Amino acid sequence: GFYLYGKSTDPQITFNLPESSQLLISYAIIVTIFLKFALMLNPVILELEEIALKNPTLRRWLVQMDARSSFSSSKAATTATMSPNTKRAIPSIRLFLVGCTVGTAVVVPYIALIHSAVGIFWSTCVCVVIPCILALQLRDWSSFE
């Protein structure tokens, strides 16, 4: 695009669009981000709920928390007698995970720096450290005795 239009292009692609469609595109991007967040967090939440329902102490505590909350259903009091295999959304687990995510975003605003540091660490491990360890394990050390 830069070779075709020259210096009249903006670095962000949405700024190059007509004024009438910029707002619509911006809203679509925001909605997409929220939907992706919910879709990516859902399997984690379902697994944590399954683990919580198998633990009787944790289950009782979560049901009591949900019964006290303002958004709980009228069935919250009867869920303490549910079988551990019953799948039920536990709002306190969902709120806790979303709160942890928001808290992390607020406390660590430059998460890209942390991701790059973790990536550098694991790249070094995979490229340098792990091959050395595997080579040492494959070596026949009985000839050195």
Salt bridges, closest charged atoms under 4 A:
GLU49 OE2 - ARG94 NE 3.15
GLU50 OE2 - LYS54 NZ 3.56
GLU50 OE1 - LYS87 NZ 3.23
ASP66 OD2 - ARG88 NH1 3.82
